[in-house]
Amino acid sequence: MFNKTMSRMGLFLFLCFFLSSTVWGDSDRIRVCSENPRFWQYEGKPVILLGGTDDDNPFQWPNLREHLDTLAAVGGNYIRNTMSDRKDKGFELYPFKLLENGKYDLDQWNPEYWQRFETMLQLTRERDIIVQIEVWDRFDYARDNWEPHPYNPKNNINYTYEETGFVEQYPDHPGQDKQPFFHCVPGMKKYQKKYDIFHKYQLKAVDKMLSVSLPYGNVLYCMNNETNTDAQWGQYWINHIKQRAKEADVDVCCTDMFDAWDIKSEPHHVLYGNPQIYDFIDVSQNNHNKGQTHWDNIQWVRENIAQKLRPINTVKIYGADTGRYGNTRDGKERFWRNIFGGMAATRFHRPDSGLGLSETAQAHIKSMRMLLGKIDMFHCTPDAKSELLSEREENEAYLTCQKGQQYALFFPDGGAVTLDLTDADGMYAMQWLHIEECSLNRKDEVAGGKKVRIEVPAKGGYWVAILTKE
């Protein structure tokens, strides 16, 4: 009875909303590229997504407009938006109404929370920025963040600890997966019937989110932030979101994100082997790895989804001198290896674990966009095992190319390698992109039909050699 009622309520909500809203045609919405399904397509054209933001829930920010303007000005078109409400900075809001008695009513909304969400979608759409939503963030419901949360029974008028099975504190890292909040789907191993009482409010919140987001064609949906919960949890929400999208007569792309740093490990295999569920893949956790291992893992994933091509995103690039998951150099290198390695989308993670939208990140985004103006990346293939490069040290250079037409070599720290152009006749125009200066030098000519020595014009630094057929 409950599910049937929710379905009717949801359908009614959507019909009312869509009768008064303009919904984009599917051809204009963000979708898997029809020409090359390893990439995205937006407004009917293939697109590579580049981003960097200073926190994970930008819809809550008071300075969002300025931040998006800065991102767009350097060629950025991709942000992460967790539906997070934890009080990190003090200006964040919860989605539910706060009553005069100091408790929340989960049956009533806080309209300002949802207005902030829609404003973010409007501002990003105006700037052709793609939003990757994360529906659930496990950190919102553990440790100090659980204490004031509206879902905590002591903070609402809707249920008690005894009725729900919740406890007053969850002091362990949420990776321990002890929070019943993520086990309330019938059929899950830890499911208990009593969990239905709070699960109905989860459904209500997701339906409210979708009533705002589905009319916008610039949205991708990821179920979780680095979850350790059984895949059934995320799959339930994927099915629910796709059903609501079907009722609204729109298509959406959904995935999930697992916690394991080793993206070859078992938890991630569910993503690779179930394309009928996961429309794209997010392997952000690979950005804990460095150097050649980081590159090799990307190529392993590409090979393992070759039978059913889909875009691969990394919405979080770790690496900053202020953080714990690699230094600033690691963050910069990961950004370039991701795109040279064939990924469809990549974004610098927030400080202090990432470079965010710092001046450094801005320079690298701008330079990448400059490169994409010179190279047709949609027709390039990564040289996965560096077979066209010789006299190369580990992590010295990475190549992507359309053989005989265009070549791009990324050098993380200067150096020189030999590029095999034996099977590529003719003359090639060559330019150097000095990444941190966002500058291109004058063109030189390189003759094909032989092996060519490519040496960075200065000692050290981040450089890209660009060769295009004349």
N, C-alpha and C positions, 0 to 999 in steps of 0.2 A: 504494500500500500504506500509506504513512504517513497520508494523509488518511483512509482507511477505518479504520485503527486508531484515529486520534484521534477519529473520529466515534463508534466503538463505546465507546471509553473515556469520552467525554463523555456519551453516553447512559446508560451504566452509572452514572456519577457522579451524574447528575441523578435517575435512578430511585431510587437509594439515598437521596439527600438528600430528595427530595420524599415518599417513603413515610414519612419520619419528621418531616415539617414541615407546618405549616398554611399553605397558599397562599391569598392573597386572591382572591375572585371578581373577574372583570374589571370588573364594574360599580363596585367600590370602589377599584380601582387608579387612579392618575393616568392620564388619557386625554384626548383631544380632546373638548371639550364637545359633547354631542349636540344641544343647543339652539342654541348659537352656537359654531361651530368656530373662531372667532378666539380663543377662550379655552380654559382647562383645566377639567376636571371631576375632582373627587376625592371619594371616598366618596359618589358619586352626585349631588353638588352642584357647581354652577359655582364657580370660585375664581380669584381674582387673586393672584399670587405676588409677595411683597415680601421683600427680604432685604438683609443686610449682614453680612459676617464679616471677621475681621482677618487671615485668610490663605486660601490656596487649597486646602489639603489638611487640612481640620479633623479627619479621622479619626485623624490622627497626634497631635493635641494632648492634653496632660495635663489641660487645663482645659476640655475640650469641654462637659461637662454645664452648667457655669455660663454659658458663652457661649450655648448654646442656650436656657437659661432666660431670659437677658436678651433675646434675639431674640424669643422667643415672648411675653414680657411686654409688648412694644410692638406686637404684632400682626404680627411677621415670621413667614414660613412658607416660606422659600426659601433654600437655600444652594448654593454651588458646591463640589464635591469632586473635585479632580484626584487621580488615583491616584499622585501624585508622591511620590518617596522621597528627593529630594536633601536633603543635610544643611545646610539653611539655619539651623536653630536648635539643632541638636545632639541633639534627642530623636527625630528621624525614624529610621525603620527601613526596611531593604530587605526585599522579600518572600521572599528566598531564604536558605537556611541558611548561616551562616558557620562554616567548619570550623576546627579547631584550628591548621591550618597558615596561617591568615589569608586563605584563599581561599574563594570561594562555590561551592556545588554547586547548579547550576540545576535539578537533578532533585529537590531537597529544599526544602521550604518553611520559612520562618521563621513559626511559628504565631502569634507575638505580632503581627506585621504584620496578619494576616488577622483575628485577634481584635479588634484596634482597628477594623478596617473594619466588622465586624459590630456592634460596640458602637455605632458612629456611626449605623448604620442602625436599630438598636433605639431609640436615644435620639431620633432624629428622628421615627420613626414614632409614638412615645409622645406627641410634641408636635405632630403633624400638620404637620410640616415636610417639604417636598419637596426632594429631593437631586438636583441635576443633576451627574452624573458626567462627567468628562472622562477618557477611557480613556488617552490618550497626551498628554504634554506635551513638546514638542520641546526645551524648555530642560533637561530632565533628561539629555539625551544629547549635550550639546555643552559646549565650553569647560571650565571647572573642574569641572562636574558629571559629565563623562565620566570624568575621571581615576580616581575611586574606585568607579565604578559596577560592579555585578556583571556586566552584559552586556559590559563591557570585557574582552577575552580575558585580559589579564594578571591579572585579579582572579578568574577562575574556573578550575575544573578540567575544563571541558567542551569547550573548543575553543581554537584558536589564531588569531593574526592572519592567518596564511597560509590557514587553512581557511575563514575567514569573509569576508575582504576588508576587515575593519575595520582602521583605523590607530590609532596610539596617542593621537593628539590631533585634536580638531576645534575649532580656535581661532576660527573665524569665527562670526558671529551665526547661529543656527540657521535664520533666514530665508533664508539662502543655499542651504539644502536639500542639503547635501553629505554628510549622514549616511546610509550604506546602510541603517541600521535602518528607514528609512521607504520603502524601495524593494524590499522582499523579497517582494512579491506577484507571482506569475507573471503575465506579460502587461504589467507596467509597463515603461516605456521603459528604465529603468536596472536592471531586474532581472537578476541573475546566479544561476545554479543553485547556486552555493556559499552563497548567502544562506539556503537552506533550513535550514541547520544551526542558525541562531539563530532563524529564523522559527518553528520548532517550539516554542521556549521562549516566544515571544510568545503563541502559541495556548494553550499550557498555562497561562500566567498569566491570560489573558482568561477561559478556562474556569473557573479557580479563582475569579476575581472573580465570575463569573455564578453559580456554585454558592452563593455567599453572598448575592448581591444579588437574584436573580430572585424568591425568595419574598416580597420586600418590595414592596409596591405603591406606595411613595412615591418611586420612582426614575425619573428621565429619563436618557437616555444620549446624550452628545455624544462623538464619536470623538476630536476633537483640540482642543487649545488653539491657536487662530489659525494654522492650517497654511498653508504655501506649497507643500506636496506636491500632486501630481496627485490629483484627486478620486477616482481609482480606489482609492487607499490607504484612504480613509475608507469608501468604498462596500463594500469587501471586509469590513471589520469590522462594518458595519451588517448585511450579509447573514449574517455568522457569528452575531452576537448574536440576530438575529431567528430564525435556525434553531434556536439553543439554546433560545430562548423557546418556539418551537413545540413542541419536544421536551418541554418542561416544561408545556405546555398553558397558557401565559399570553401576554398581549399586552404589548408594550413599545413605547415611542416613542423614536425615534432621529433624530439629526441630525449635522451637522458644523459647524465654525466656521472660516471662512477669514480670512486675515490682512489683506487689503486694507482700508484705512480708507474708501475710497469704495465704499459698499455698492451703488452702481449699476454698478460695474465688472464685468468678465467673470467673475472667479473666483466671485462670488456668484450668478451667473445659474443655475448648476447646482442651487443650492438652490431657487430660485423655480420652475424649469421641470420639476422631477422630484418631484412629490408622492408618487409611488409608492415612492420611496426615502426621502425626508426627511419625517418625520411632523410636524416643526415646524421653525422657522427661528430661528437665533440670529444677531443682527446687532449683537453687542456692539461691534464695531469702529466703528459709527456714533457711539459715545460718545466718539470723538476729535473729533467736530465740535461746533460751538457754535451757540447762538441759533437763528435762523430756518432756517439750513441743516440743523441737527440735526432740527428738526421736519419740514421739507420732505422730507428723505430717508425718514423714517418713513412719511409719507403715500405716497411713491412706491412703497415696498415693498408697502404695503397694497393699493394699486391693482394692482400687478403680480401679486399672488397671488389676485385677486378671483375668478378662475375655479375655483380650488381652495383654499378658505379653510383656513388652519392657524394655530395660535398662533405669535406672534412673541415670542421671549424676548430679553432682554439680561442675561446673567448677570454682566457686568462694566460698571459705570459708573465711568469714569475721572473724575478731577477732585478735586484737593486742593491746598492751598497748599504742601504738602510734596513734591508730585510734578511730573512733566514734561508731563502731558497735560491741561492746564487747571487752574484753581484751584478752591477750595472752592465758590465761587458757581457755577461751571460744573457741578460735580458735583450740587449741589442742583437746579439747573434741569433738568438732563438727567433726573433721577429723575422729576420731575413731568411733563415733556414726554413721557416714555415712556408713562406711564399715560394721560394725557390724549390722547395720540396713538393709543391703541388697542392698546398692547402687552399681552400676557398675563402677563408676568413681568419683573421688573427687580430688580437687586441692586447695592448699593454695593460696588465693588471694594476689595480690601485696601489698607491703607496700604503704602507712602507714595504710591502712585498713585491711591488712592481714599480714601473716608471710612470704609470698613470698618463696624464697629459702634460708632463713636464716639458720644458724647452727641448730637452734631449729627445723625448719621445716625438715631439712635434717635428723635429728635424728629420728623424728617421721615417716618419709617415710621409712627410713631404717628398723626401727623396725616393721612397718606394713608388709614390704616385708619379713622379717624374719618369722613373724607369718604365712603369706601365704605359706611359705615353710613347715610349720608344720601342717597346717589345710587345708583341701580341702573345701574352702569357696563356691565353686560352688555347693556343695551338702548340704550345711548348710542352715538352716532357722532361721531367727531371732525369739527369744522368745518375740513376739510383746508386750504382756502384762505381761511379767516377771512371767508367771505362774509356771515355774519350780524353781523360786527363792522365798525364804521366809526369814524373819528377814532382810528385805531389806528396807533401807530408799530411798526416792525419789532421783534419779540420783546417787545412790551409786554404782550400777553395772548393766551391760547389757550383755545378753547372746545370742550367736548364736550357733547352734548345728545341728548335724545329729544324732538324738536320737539313743542311743545305740552304737554309733561309735566314735563320736568326739564332744567336747564341748570347747568353748572359752568364757571366762568371762572377760570383760573389767571393770577395776576399775579406775575411773577418779581421785580419791583422797584417796587411801588406803581403808580400811574397811574390812568387813566380811559379807558373806551371806551364806545361806544354799541352796545347790543344790540338787534337787530331782532326785536321780538316782534309785528310787524304781523299775522302769521298765527297768533298764539297768543293766543286770547281768554281772558278770565277773570282771576282773581287768583292771584298767586304769593307764597308765603312766601319771604323772602330772609334768609339768614344769611351772616355772614362767618366763615370759618375763618382764624384767625391761626396760620400753620403753625408758626413757631418757638416759640410759646407753647402749642401744642396746645390751643387754646381756641376755642370757638364763642360768638359774641355772641347777644344776644336777636334774635328774629325781627321783621322789618319786612314790610310788604306792598308788592307791586309790581303795578300793573295792566298786563295784556297788551293786545294789539290795537294796539300802537304801538311806536315806538322809545324805548328807555329808556336813560338815562345811568347807567352803573355806575362809581362812583368809590371807590377804596380808602379806607377810613376813616382812614388815617394815611399820612404821607409815607414812601415806601420800604417795604422789607420784603417778605416772601413771604405772599401772601394768596390765598384762593379764595372767590369769591362763589358761593353755592348757592341756586338758585331752584327751587322745587318747586310744582306745581299744587295749589291748595287745593280 
